[in-house]
Protein backbone atom coordinates (compact mmCIF):
# COMPACT_ATOMS: atom_id res chain seq x y z
CA UNK A 1 0.00 0.00 0.00
CA UNK A 2 1.33 3.41 -1.01
CA UNK A 3 0.88 6.18 1.52
CA UNK A 4 -1.04 9.12 0.11
CA UNK A 5 0.02 11.54 2.84
CA UNK A 6 3.59 12.16 4.11
CA UNK A 7 2.81 12.48 7.83
CA UNK A 8 6.43 12.91 8.91
CA UNK A 9 6.76 15.94 6.68
CA UNK A 10 3.52 17.37 8.05
CA UNK A 11 4.64 16.87 11.64
CA UNK A 12 7.92 18.61 11.00
CA UNK A 13 6.22 21.48 9.22
CA UNK A 14 3.57 21.96 11.91
CA UNK A 15 6.07 22.07 14.73
CA UNK A 16 8.59 24.32 12.99
CA UNK A 17 6.32 26.65 11.09
CA UNK A 18 2.68 26.71 12.08
CA UNK A 19 3.03 26.61 15.86
CA UNK A 20 5.43 29.57 16.17
CA UNK A 21 3.01 31.58 14.04
CA UNK A 22 0.14 30.73 16.37
CA UNK A 23 2.23 31.64 19.40
CA UNK A 24 3.11 35.07 18.01
CA UNK A 25 -0.34 35.88 16.74
CA UNK A 26 -2.01 35.14 20.06
CA UNK A 27 -0.02 37.87 21.69
CA UNK A 28 -0.59 40.22 18.77
CA UNK A 29 -4.34 39.60 18.92
CA UNK A 30 -4.76 41.44 22.20
CA UNK A 31 -2.92 44.45 23.53
CA UNK A 32 -2.61 43.13 27.08
CA UNK A 33 -1.28 39.77 25.94
CA UNK A 34 1.24 41.53 23.73
CA UNK A 35 2.46 43.66 26.64
CA UNK A 36 2.79 40.50 28.73
CA UNK A 37 4.82 38.68 26.09
CA UNK A 38 8.15 37.78 27.62
CA UNK A 39 6.82 38.56 31.12
CA UNK A 40 4.92 35.32 31.61
CA UNK A 41 5.81 33.42 34.78
CA UNK A 42 6.42 29.72 34.18
CA UNK A 43 5.55 26.89 36.53
CA UNK A 44 5.67 23.10 36.26
CA UNK A 45 3.12 20.74 37.76
CA UNK A 46 1.05 21.09 40.90
CA UNK A 47 -2.69 21.37 41.52
CA UNK A 48 -2.60 25.07 42.36
CA UNK A 49 -0.73 28.25 41.50
CA UNK A 50 0.13 29.79 44.88
CA UNK A 51 0.83 33.53 45.06
CA UNK A 52 2.36 34.60 48.43
CA UNK A 53 1.02 37.92 49.71
CA UNK A 54 2.41 40.36 52.27
CA UNK A 55 -0.86 41.70 53.58
CA UNK A 56 -0.29 43.39 56.93
CA UNK A 57 2.54 45.09 58.82
CA UNK A 58 4.60 43.71 61.70
CA UNK A 59 2.82 45.90 64.24
CA UNK A 60 4.26 49.14 62.89
CA UNK A 61 7.17 51.25 64.06
CA UNK A 62 7.56 51.85 67.83
CA UNK A 63 9.33 54.77 69.49
CA UNK A 64 11.10 54.43 72.83
CA UNK A 65 13.21 56.36 75.28
CA UNK A 66 15.50 55.42 78.14
CA UNK A 67 14.75 52.02 79.66
CA UNK A 68 11.36 51.45 78.02
CA UNK A 69 10.46 47.76 77.82
CA UNK A 70 9.84 46.32 74.39
CA UNK A 71 6.87 43.99 73.78
CA UNK A 72 7.82 41.85 70.79
CA UNK A 73 5.02 39.77 69.31
CA UNK A 74 5.27 36.92 66.85
CA UNK A 75 3.17 37.81 63.84
CA UNK A 76 2.44 36.16 60.54
CA UNK A 77 2.38 38.90 57.88
CA UNK A 78 1.99 36.56 54.94
CA UNK A 79 -1.00 34.95 53.29
CA UNK A 80 -1.36 33.12 50.00
CA UNK A 81 -3.83 33.31 47.16
CA UNK A 82 -4.46 30.05 45.31
CA UNK A 83 -5.49 29.73 41.69
CA UNK A 84 -6.29 26.64 39.63
CA UNK A 85 -4.51 26.32 36.26
CA UNK A 86 -6.85 26.28 33.27
CA UNK A 87 -6.41 24.23 30.09
CA UNK A 88 -7.04 25.31 26.50
CA UNK A 89 -6.89 23.24 23.30
CA UNK A 90 -7.33 23.71 19.57
CA UNK A 91 -7.31 20.70 17.27
CA UNK A 92 -5.99 20.30 13.73
CA UNK A 93 -7.95 17.49 12.08
CA UNK A 94 -7.81 16.07 8.55
CA UNK A 95 -9.98 13.29 7.14
CA UNK A 96 -9.21 10.61 4.56
CA UNK A 97 -10.87 12.47 1.68
CA UNK A 98 -8.68 15.52 2.32
CA UNK A 99 -5.49 13.48 2.54
CA UNK A 100 -6.34 11.67 -0.69
CA UNK A 101 -7.02 14.96 -2.46
CA UNK A 102 -3.82 16.54 -1.16
CA UNK A 103 -1.66 13.82 -2.68
CA UNK A 104 1.29 15.88 -3.87
CA UNK A 105 3.97 17.24 -1.54
CA UNK A 106 3.17 20.86 -2.47
CA UNK A 107 -0.55 20.29 -1.88
CA UNK A 108 0.22 18.90 1.56
CA UNK A 109 1.97 22.11 2.53
CA UNK A 110 -0.90 24.22 1.18
CA UNK A 111 -3.48 22.15 3.04
CA UNK A 112 -1.67 22.27 6.36
CA UNK A 113 -0.97 25.98 6.05
CA UNK A 114 -4.72 26.46 5.71
CA UNK A 115 -5.34 24.21 8.73
CA UNK A 116 -2.75 26.17 10.67
CA UNK A 117 -4.41 29.45 9.73
CA UNK A 118 -7.73 28.15 11.00
CA UNK A 119 -6.09 27.14 14.30
CA UNK A 120 -4.41 30.53 14.53
CA UNK A 121 -7.72 32.33 14.06
CA UNK A 122 -9.37 30.13 16.68
CA UNK A 123 -6.75 30.98 19.30
CA UNK A 124 -6.69 34.59 18.07
CA UNK A 125 -10.39 35.00 18.83
CA UNK A 126 -10.60 32.80 21.91
CA UNK A 127 -7.69 34.21 23.90
CA UNK A 128 -8.55 37.77 22.87
CA UNK A 129 -12.06 37.27 24.27
CA UNK A 130 -11.18 35.28 27.38
CA UNK A 131 -8.86 37.95 28.73
CA UNK A 132 -12.20 39.53 29.70
CA UNK A 133 -13.76 36.29 30.98
CA UNK A 134 -16.25 36.82 33.82
CA UNK A 135 -15.70 33.50 35.60
CA UNK A 136 -19.03 31.99 34.49
CA UNK A 137 -17.20 29.00 33.04
CA UNK A 138 -15.07 27.55 35.87
CA UNK A 139 -12.90 25.68 33.34
CA UNK A 140 -11.89 28.87 31.53
CA UNK A 141 -9.21 31.40 32.35
CA UNK A 142 -10.44 33.94 34.92
CA UNK A 143 -10.32 37.21 33.02
CA UNK A 144 -10.70 40.87 33.87
CA UNK A 145 -14.47 40.74 34.36
CA UNK A 146 -13.86 38.31 37.22
CA UNK A 147 -10.61 39.62 38.72
CA UNK A 148 -11.92 43.21 38.53
CA UNK A 149 -15.61 42.51 39.02
CA UNK A 150 -17.94 45.48 38.76
CA UNK A 151 -19.65 46.95 41.81
CA UNK A 152 -23.38 47.16 42.44
CA UNK A 153 -23.48 50.89 43.19
CA UNK A 154 -21.22 53.89 43.43
CA UNK A 155 -17.73 53.11 44.66
CA UNK A 156 -18.70 50.03 46.71
CA UNK A 157 -16.63 46.96 45.77
CA UNK A 158 -18.39 43.64 45.13
CA UNK A 159 -18.57 40.82 47.67
CA UNK A 160 -16.71 37.86 46.18
CA UNK A 161 -13.83 35.43 46.53
CA UNK A 162 -10.68 35.84 44.48
CA UNK A 163 -7.76 33.44 44.73
CA UNK A 164 -9.51 31.68 47.61
CA UNK A 165 -9.59 34.89 49.69
CA UNK A 166 -12.93 36.56 50.50
CA UNK A 167 -13.27 40.29 49.96
CA UNK A 168 -15.99 42.91 50.33
CA UNK A 169 -16.47 46.47 51.54
CA UNK A 170 -15.87 45.25 55.11
CA UNK A 171 -13.86 42.00 54.80
CA UNK A 172 -10.22 41.88 53.64
CA UNK A 173 -10.51 45.34 52.13
CA UNK A 174 -6.77 45.22 51.28
CA UNK A 175 -7.68 42.58 48.65
CA UNK A 176 -10.28 44.78 46.90
CA UNK A 177 -9.83 46.45 43.55
CA UNK A 178 -11.15 49.96 42.86
CA UNK A 179 -14.62 50.33 41.33
CA UNK A 180 -16.77 53.16 40.00
CA UNK A 181 -20.36 52.31 39.08
CA UNK A 182 -21.41 55.95 38.59
CA UNK A 183 -23.47 56.51 35.44
CA UNK A 184 -21.40 58.63 33.06
CA UNK A 185 -22.39 59.78 29.57
CA UNK A 186 -20.29 60.54 26.51
CA UNK A 187 -20.65 62.91 23.59
CA UNK A 188 -21.26 66.65 23.44
CA UNK A 189 -22.35 66.85 27.10
CA UNK A 190 -19.88 64.24 28.32
CA UNK A 191 -19.58 63.76 32.07
CA UNK A 192 -16.93 61.10 31.49
CA UNK A 193 -14.20 63.08 29.74
CA UNK A 194 -15.77 66.48 29.11
CA UNK A 195 -15.25 68.02 32.55
CA UNK A 196 -11.45 68.00 32.78
CA UNK A 197 -11.43 64.18 32.82
CA UNK A 198 -12.69 64.28 36.43
CA UNK A 199 -13.93 60.65 36.80
CA UNK A 200 -10.79 59.24 35.20
CA UNK A 201 -8.49 61.32 37.38
CA UNK A 202 -10.46 60.26 40.45
CA UNK A 203 -9.78 56.62 39.57
CA UNK A 204 -6.06 57.41 39.29
CA UNK A 205 -6.20 59.10 42.70
CA UNK A 206 -8.08 56.19 44.31
CA UNK A 207 -5.51 53.69 43.03
CA UNK A 208 -2.60 55.87 44.16
CA UNK A 209 -4.04 56.42 47.65
CA UNK A 210 -4.73 52.70 48.24
CA UNK A 211 -1.63 51.16 46.67
CA UNK A 212 0.97 53.86 46.13
CA UNK A 213 0.97 52.88 42.46
CA UNK A 214 -0.61 54.16 39.25
CA UNK A 215 -2.16 52.57 36.15
CA UNK A 216 0.24 51.89 33.30
CA UNK A 217 -2.40 50.63 30.86
CA UNK A 218 -6.09 51.40 30.28
CA UNK A 219 -8.33 49.07 28.26
CA UNK A 220 -11.75 49.93 26.87
CA UNK A 221 -13.98 49.45 23.87
CA UNK A 222 -14.20 52.00 21.06
CA UNK A 223 -16.83 54.31 22.59
CA UNK A 224 -15.06 55.19 25.85
CA UNK A 225 -11.72 55.46 24.06
CA UNK A 226 -13.20 57.79 21.44
CA UNK A 227 -14.82 60.11 23.99
CA UNK A 228 -11.51 60.69 25.76
CA UNK A 229 -9.62 60.99 22.48
CA UNK A 230 -12.05 63.65 21.21
CA UNK A 231 -11.57 65.61 24.42
CA UNK A 232 -7.78 65.35 24.18
CA UNK A 233 -7.46 66.62 20.62
CA UNK A 234 -9.55 69.69 21.48
CA UNK A 235 -6.91 70.63 24.02
CA UNK A 236 -4.00 72.47 22.44
CA UNK A 237 -1.48 70.60 24.55
CA UNK A 238 -2.76 67.29 23.12
CA UNK A 239 -3.29 68.33 19.50
CA UNK A 240 -1.40 65.19 18.54
CA UNK A 241 -1.83 62.81 21.47
CA UNK A 242 1.31 60.82 22.14
CA UNK A 243 1.13 57.07 21.40
CA UNK A 244 2.97 54.06 22.77
CA UNK A 245 5.16 53.17 19.81
CA UNK A 246 5.39 49.39 20.26
CA UNK A 247 1.60 49.00 20.41
CA UNK A 248 1.14 51.38 17.49
CA UNK A 249 3.60 49.41 15.34
CA UNK A 250 1.71 46.21 16.22
CA UNK A 251 -1.52 47.74 14.95
CA UNK A 252 -3.10 48.88 18.24
CA UNK A 253 -4.38 52.45 18.08
CA UNK A 254 -3.68 54.11 21.41
CA UNK A 255 -2.83 57.33 23.18
CA UNK A 256 -1.05 58.26 26.39
CA UNK A 257 -3.20 59.51 29.27
CA UNK A 258 -0.90 60.75 31.98
CA UNK A 259 1.66 57.91 32.06
CA UNK A 260 -0.75 55.15 31.05
CA UNK A 261 -1.29 53.73 27.56
CA UNK A 262 -5.00 53.78 26.67
CA UNK A 263 -5.81 51.10 24.09
CA UNK A 264 -9.11 50.52 22.30
CA UNK A 265 -10.11 46.86 22.10
CA UNK A 266 -13.35 45.83 20.41
CA UNK A 267 -13.49 42.72 22.63
CA UNK A 268 -13.69 44.78 25.82
CA UNK A 269 -17.14 44.46 27.49
CA UNK A 270 -19.86 46.45 25.77
CA UNK A 271 -23.64 46.25 25.80
CA UNK A 272 -26.00 45.58 22.91
CA UNK A 273 -27.00 47.94 20.12
CA UNK A 274 -29.67 49.53 22.33
CA UNK A 275 -27.53 49.45 25.47
CA UNK A 276 -24.12 50.88 24.64
CA UNK A 277 -22.61 50.74 28.12
CA UNK A 278 -18.92 49.92 28.35
CA UNK A 279 -16.31 48.94 30.94
CA UNK A 280 -12.97 50.70 31.30
CA UNK A 281 -10.13 48.80 33.01
CA UNK A 282 -7.23 50.55 34.75
CA UNK A 283 -4.27 48.17 34.95
CA UNK A 284 -1.03 48.41 36.91
CA UNK A 285 0.87 45.95 34.73
CA UNK A 286 3.51 44.81 37.28
CA UNK A 287 0.60 43.43 39.36
CA UNK A 288 -0.67 41.33 36.43
CA UNK A 289 0.89 38.01 35.49
CA UNK A 290 0.19 35.32 32.95
CA UNK A 291 1.24 32.11 34.71
CA UNK A 292 2.01 29.42 32.13
CA UNK A 293 2.91 25.76 32.58
CA UNK A 294 6.23 25.43 30.74
CA UNK A 295 5.19 21.99 29.45
CA UNK A 296 2.04 23.34 27.80
CA UNK A 297 3.06 26.75 26.48
CA UNK A 298 1.23 26.30 23.16
CA UNK A 299 2.66 22.79 22.98
CA UNK A 300 2.08 20.57 19.97
CA UNK A 301 0.63 17.10 20.48
CA UNK A 302 1.46 15.06 17.32
CA UNK A 303 -1.05 13.65 14.86
CA UNK A 304 -2.72 10.37 15.75
CA UNK A 305 -5.31 8.15 14.08
CA UNK A 306 -8.26 6.65 16.00
CA UNK A 307 -9.08 2.97 15.54
CA UNK A 308 -12.62 3.63 14.26
CA UNK A 309 -12.29 6.64 11.95
CA UNK A 310 -10.32 7.61 8.85
CA UNK A 311 -9.12 10.87 10.35
CA UNK A 312 -5.95 12.15 11.91
CA UNK A 313 -5.84 14.82 14.62
CA UNK A 314 -3.16 16.91 16.29
CA UNK A 315 -3.62 19.27 19.23
CA UNK A 316 -2.22 22.60 20.35
CA UNK A 317 -2.32 22.85 24.14
CA UNK A 318 -2.01 25.69 26.65
CA UNK A 319 -2.18 25.55 30.45
CA UNK A 320 -2.05 28.47 32.83
CA UNK A 321 -3.99 31.28 34.46
CA UNK A 322 -4.34 35.06 34.36
CA UNK A 323 -3.68 36.46 37.85
CA UNK A 324 -3.77 39.92 39.41
CA UNK A 325 -1.60 39.72 42.52
CA UNK A 326 -2.40 43.22 43.83
CA UNK A 327 -5.99 44.11 42.89
CA UNK A 328 -5.95 47.42 44.79
CA UNK A 329 -3.48 48.76 42.20
CA UNK A 330 -6.12 48.23 39.47
CA UNK A 331 -9.67 49.44 38.88
CA UNK A 332 -12.79 49.30 36.72
CA UNK A 333 -15.46 51.78 35.63
CA UNK A 334 -18.46 49.88 34.31
CA UNK A 335 -21.41 52.21 33.72
CA UNK A 336 -20.35 54.43 30.83
CA UNK A 337 -23.08 55.21 28.30
CA UNK A 338 -21.28 55.57 24.95
CA UNK A 339 -24.36 56.18 22.79
CA UNK A 340 -23.14 59.77 22.36
CA UNK A 341 -20.07 58.74 20.41
CA UNK A 342 -20.62 55.19 19.07
N, C-alpha and C positions, 0 to 999 in steps of 0.2 A: 504494500500500500504506500502510495506517494503522499507525503504530507502536503496539504494545500496552504499551510500557514506557518511561517517560520517563527515559532514562539520565542526562541532564544533571542532573535533579533528584536522582537517586540519588547521583551523584558528589558533588554539593554537600553533600548531607546526610551522606554517609559521612565526608567530610573534616572537616566542621564540627561534627558531633555524635558520631558513633560513635567515631572515633579518639581524641579527647580522653578519652572515657570509658574506653577500653581502657588508655590511658597511665596514668590515675590508678589504676585498679583493679589494675594489675600491682604498683604499689608498695604498695597497701593489702593485697595478698594475702600478703605476707610481711614480717615485722617488720624484717628486715635491709634489704630493698629500700626499705621506707618510710623508715628512718633515713638511707638513702643518697640519697633524693630531694633534688635540688638540690645534691648534692655530687658528682655524676658528673663525670668529667673527659673532655672532648670531644677527639677527634682527627679528622683528615681524611686519608684515603688511607694508602698505605704497606703493605708486606707484614707488618710487625711492629709491636708496641707495645713500645717500648724504655723501661725504667725504670732510670735511672742510680742507682747505689748507692755510698755512701761506706762502705767495708767494712774499712778498716784505718787506723791512725794514721800520721802523718808521722814515725815514729821516736820519738815521745814527747818529753816535756820534758827538757832537759839543763841541769844546773847547772854553773857555772864560777866561777873566781876568778882574779884577777890577769891574767896573760898566757896563760891556757890557749888552745890552738889548737882552733878549731871544725873539725868534719868533716862539712860539709853533703853530703847525698846526695840525688840526684834520685829521687823515689819517685812511683809512680802509685797514689794511694789510691782510685781509682774503678774500678768495674766496672759492668756493665750486665746486667740480666735482660731476656730477650726473650720476648714472648708473641705468639701468633698470634690475630688477631681471629676470632671465631666468628659465624656467621650464623644467624638464626632467622626463620622465616616462618609465617604463618597465612593461609590463603586464605579468601575470601568468594566462593562460587560459587552461581549460580542457573541453572536450566535453563529450557528453553522452556515446559514445562508450567507451571512456577511463575510465569513472567512473564505467561503468558496468563491464569492464574487471578487474579493480582494486577493487574487491569486498571485499577482506579480509583486516582486519586492518593492517597487515604487508605490504601488497601490496600498501595500501594507502600511507604509509610512504615512500616506495621505489619510488612510482610515484612522490610524491611531492618533494622528495629530488632531483630527476632528473629535475623537473621543476625549482626548486630553483637554481640548477647548471646552467641551461640555462640562467636564469635571471642574475646570477652572472657574467657569461661570457659576456653577453650583456653589462652590466654596466662596466665590466672590460675593454672591448675594446672601448666602447664609450667615457667614461671619460678619458681614457688614450690618446685617439686621440684628443679630444676636448680641452685639455689643450693647444694645438697648434692651435686652431681654428683661422682662418684669418678674421672673421667677415663677410664672404659672406652671411651666414644665419643669419639674424637679430634676429631670435628666439633662437639661440644657444648661449652658453656661449662665451664671447669674450676672446679668448686665446692669447697665446704669439705672434702669427703671426699678430695679430691686435694691441695689446698693445705695442709691440716692432716691429712695421712695418719696413720693410727693406727700405733702401734709394735707390735712383735712380743712384747715382754715388758717388764715393769717400766717404767722411765723412759727406755729406750733408743729414740732416734728412728729412724725408718725410713731405709733407704738408697734414695734416689730422685733424680730430677732435677726441679727446679722452675724455670721461667723460663730453661731452658738451663744452669743452674748445678747441678752435682752437690752432694749433701749426704748426710752420714751421721754416725755417732757419732765418726768420726775425720777426715772430710773436710769442709772448709768448714762447721765447726760454727756459725759466726756466722749461717749461712743456715737453721739448723734452727728448727723450732717446738718447743714444749714438749709432751711426751706423758706420759700416765700410763695404763698398761695393767693396773694392779692390779685384782684382782677385788673390787669393793665390792658390798654388798647393801643393800637398802632395807627399810623396814617397821619393825616393833617393835624389832628388834635391829640397826638400821641402822648400818653402818660407814661409810656415805657422808656422812650429815648428822647422825647421832645422837650422835657423840662430838665435840661442840663444832666441827662442820664442819671437822674436821682435814684431810681430803684436799682440800677446796675451798680452804682457806686455804693449803695447801702449793703448790697451783697458782698462786695469787696471788703467793706469795713467789718461786717459780721464775721467773715472768715478770718480776717487779720486779728480781731479782738479775741476770738476763741482759740486760734491755733498759732498765731504769730507768723502765719504764712499768707501767701496770696495766690490766686489762680494764675496758672501759666497757659491755660488753654480753655476756650469757651466753645461749646458745641450747641448748635441749634439748627432747626430747619430753615427754609428759605425766607419765610415771612419775618421772623424775629431778626435774623441777620440783616435783611434788607432795610428794616425800619431804622436800625442803628446806623447802617451804612449811609442812608439818606441824610440822617442828622449830622453825621461826620463831614460829609462833603459840602454841606452848607456852611460849615465853620471854616474860616479862612486858614486856620492852622492845619486843618486836615483836608485841604483841597485835593491832595493825592494821598489818601490814607496808606500808611506804610504796610507792607505785607511781609509775611514770613517766607523767605525765599525758597527754602526746601519744599514746603508745602505747595507753593505756587508752581514750582517747576514740575511737581508731581501731578499737577492738574487740579489742586484744591484751591478755589478762590477764597481768599481770607483777607483780614485786615488786623492791625494791631490795636487793641483797646488797652490803654495803659501799658502794662508789660505782658499782657496775655494775647495769644493768637486766637482770634475768633473765626471759626470755620463753619461754613454752611454745609449741611449734610442732609440730603433729602430723605434719609432713613431715620432721622431723629424724630421722636414722637410728635405727631400732628393729628388733629381731628379730621372729621369727614369734610366733604364739600360745604355742608351747611354749618359745620362747627369747626372753624379754623383756629382752634386753640393749640398752642405749641409749648413744649418744654425747652428750657435753656439750662444747660449744665455747665457749672463752673468747676474746673478740674485743676487741682494742684498735682501735676504729673509725677513728682517724686513719691507721692502717696499711692500711686496706682501701679499695679504690677500684673503682668500676664505670666502666671506660673505654668510652665510647660514640662511635661514628662519627657525627658531627653530621649526615651525609647520610642516615643510616638509623636515626634515633632514633624507632622506631615509625613509620616513613614509610609513606605510602599510595601504592601503585602502582595506577593507575586500571584500571577494568574494560576487558577486551578479549575479543574473540570469536574462537575458533580457526576455521580454514577448514573443518574436518571435523566440527564438533559444534555443536549448538544450545544452547550454554551460554555464559555470560559469567562471567569470574573477575577478581577484584581481589585484591591481596596487601597484607598488613601486614608490614613488614620491620624487623628489628633487627640491628645489627652491633656487636660489642664483646667485652669480656672482663672477668671478675671477677678482680682481682689483689690479692694481699697483698704489699705492698712491704717489710714488716719482719716475717717470720714469727716471730722470737723474742719478739715482743710479744704473741703469741697462743698458744693451747694447746688440747689436746683430751684428754678422758678418755673411754675407749671400752669399758670392761668393767664396766658398772654393771647389776647384776641388779635389775630393777624389779618382779619378780613379787610382792614384798611389798606393793606399793602400787597396782599396775595390772594 
